[in-house]
C-alpha cells in the first residue's frame, strides 16, 4: 500500500511541476525575414515606416529581450479599454497574408506589449519610449 501511495505522490508532484510551465515569450519574426516595420499611433493615425535592416534588427531585438510575460490573455484584435496605443506591424519577405502585429501601450504607469490572441507582456519603459519616439 505504501508503495502505491509513493508512486501516486510522485505522479502528482511531476504533474504539478509540468502544469506550472515556463513563461511564454513574445513571438516575433527573425529580423532578416522582415522587409519593413510600420509604427502607427492610434487614434491619431501618425505613422512611420522603417526599412533599414539595422534599425529593424534593433527594434526586434529590443522587443524580444525587454519583455516579461504577465500571464495576461489577449482576446481581441487590438487592446481593449486603451485609448492611445502604438501598432507595430512587421511585414515579411514573401508575405501573402497580414503582417505580424504587436501593440504597445501604457496603462497605470506601466508599459505593455500585446499580441492579438496570444498574450500580454510587460515591456521596459525605455524601449516603449524609444519606439514611440520614432514617430516624431
Phi and psi in degrees as a GROMACS rama.xvg file:
@    title "Ramachandran Plot"
@    xaxis  label "Phi"
@    yaxis  label "Psi"
@TYPE xy
-63.5162  -34.1947  UNK-2
-62.731  -45.2524  UNK-3
-67.2808  -35.6333  UNK-4
-66.2128  -40.4462  UNK-5
-64.5771  -42.4812  UNK-6
-64.5722  -42.2914  UNK-7
-62.9081  -43.5336  UNK-8
-64.8482  -40.2397  UNK-9
-64.0218  -41.7017  UNK-10
-62.3088  -45.1129  UNK-11
-62.3642  -41.2444  UNK-12
-63.1611  -46.6529  UNK-13
-63.8238  -43.0786  UNK-14
-61.2005  -42.028  UNK-15
-63.9998  -39.2712  UNK-16
-66.6772  -41.1787  UNK-17
-75.2028  -25.9329  UNK-18
-70.7022  -29.9537  UNK-19
-67.8151  -40.7287  UNK-20
60.1058  166.902  UNK-21
-84.2628  158.378  UNK-22
-66.4954  141.979  UNK-23
-80.0828  136.796  UNK-24
-97.0422  150.946  UNK-25
-66.0591  140.698  UNK-26
-104.135  110.459  UNK-27
-126.405  151.378  UNK-28
-68.4787  161.377  UNK-29
-67.5139  141.484  UNK-30
-56.967  -36.4965  UNK-31
-66.5603  -18.8529  UNK-32
-92.7991  0.0583258  UNK-33
-103.953  131.414  UNK-34
-96.4974  -25.8408  UNK-35
-160.056  144.21  UNK-36
-118.775  130.374  UNK-37
-114.466  127.883  UNK-38
-111.792  122.596  UNK-39
-122.922  133.301  UNK-40
-91.8524  127.443  UNK-41
-110.485  136.051  UNK-42
-94.4636  -0.3832  UNK-43
-64.5402  -31.8258  UNK-44
87.2632  -1.14869  UNK-45
-59.5393  137.289  UNK-46
-143.249  155.779  UNK-47
-141.261  142.265  UNK-48
-110.657  136.066  UNK-49
-116.553  123.091  UNK-50
-121.436  -11.2973  UNK-51
-68.7949  124.764  UNK-52
-61.3565  -36.8541  UNK-53
-64.2672  -40.6732  UNK-54
-70.7985  -37.8624  UNK-55
-60.4017  -47.4232  UNK-56
-60.843  -39.0173  UNK-57
-66.063  -43.2606  UNK-58
-63.5584  -46.1641  UNK-59
-60.8934  -46.4193  UNK-60
-62.6286  -45.0091  UNK-61
-60.4879  -42.7879  UNK-62
-68.9754  -45.8462  UNK-63
-62.4788  -42.5002  UNK-64
-85.3928  -10.9063  UNK-65
-121.96  27.7291  UNK-66
-117.542  148.277  UNK-67
-134.696  128.925  UNK-68
-60.7457  131.721  UNK-69
-94.9381  -13.4651  UNK-70
83.3291  -4.68758  UNK-71
-71.9095  150.651  UNK-72
-104.333  150.856  UNK-73
-114.013  118.655  UNK-74
-111.192  4.85165  UNK-75
-133.007  170.666  UNK-76
-69.5861  -26.4546  UNK-77
-148.18  166.266  UNK-78
-58.1283  139.059  UNK-79
-97.947  148.864  UNK-80
61.3573  22.3413  UNK-81
-120.747  119.272  UNK-82
-81.5958  -42.9728  UNK-83
-113.491  123.022  UNK-84
-152.876  164.157  UNK-85
-105.147  138.647  UNK-86
-105.039  119.687  UNK-87
-109.481  111.519  UNK-88
-105.891  127.044  UNK-89
-104.45  113.483  UNK-90
-96.5288  125.957  UNK-91
-85.828  160.247  UNK-92
-65.8709  141.979  UNK-93
54.6442  32.9914  UNK-94
-82.7999  127.702  UNK-95
-104.158  -13.434  UNK-96
-111.656  -157.355  UNK-97
-74.0038  157.312  UNK-98
-72.8856  161.778  UNK-99
-74.1643  133.881  UNK-100
-123.842  138.833  UNK-101
-130.444  132.813  UNK-102
-100.538  135.709  UNK-103
-116.591  134.642  UNK-104
-156.987  166.819  UNK-105
-114.667  135.232  UNK-106
-146.186  121.956  UNK-107
55.0375  43.9153  UNK-108
66.5458  18.9136  UNK-109
-124.191  151.374  UNK-110
-110.434  142.867  UNK-111
-133.962  154.55  UNK-112
-120.141  131.23  UNK-113
-129.961  131.325  UNK-114
-108.095  126.878  UNK-115
-53.0687  129.054  UNK-116
62.4439  11.4527  UNK-117
-115.068  -52.1696  UNK-118
167.889  178.601  UNK-119
-128.605  132.336  UNK-120
-125.662  146.883  UNK-121
-75.8277  141.495  UNK-122
-126.344  142.99  UNK-123
-60.1038  137.544  UNK-124
-58.1546  -34.88  UNK-125
-63.3103  -40.1501  UNK-126
-68.566  -42.7119  UNK-127
-57.9877  -46.8123  UNK-128
-65.7631  -37.8138  UNK-129
-65.3613  -43.4429  UNK-130
-69.5711  -42.8792  UNK-131
-67.9824  -26.7714  UNK-132
-67.7906  -16.8556  UNK-133
-70.1501  -15.2795  UNK-134
-79.3884  -12.5174  UNK-135
